[in-house]
Amino acid sequence: MVQVRIMHTDSARVAEVTAILFPLIASCPDLFMGDPAELGMRGGGSRIVVEVVPAAPRTPQQVRAERVDDQRPPAHRRAAVRRALPPGESR
């Protein structure tokens, strides 16, 4: 996971940078930006973290899967016998 962190003791500067940076990242077709999260910061200021990942793999990927187990349910599940519960105690 790749994260971008913008932090400063002056929260106005953080807001100024994020107002410029986030639209630039969002407009890039090669990147996907997650939802920004504002984290607490000791001593005031602001700290914003956002996840940034490639929008699509650069090389095409093929995946092939084959089932290797028996597709039937186990024998003990096929022939399940229902048993009655024991009678309750009266008080």
Secondary structure, 3 states (H helix, E strand, C coil): CCEEEEEECCHHHHHHHHHHHHHHHHHCCCEEECCCEEECCCCCCEEEEEEEEECCCCCCCCCCCCCCCCCCCCHHHHCCCCCCCCCCCCC
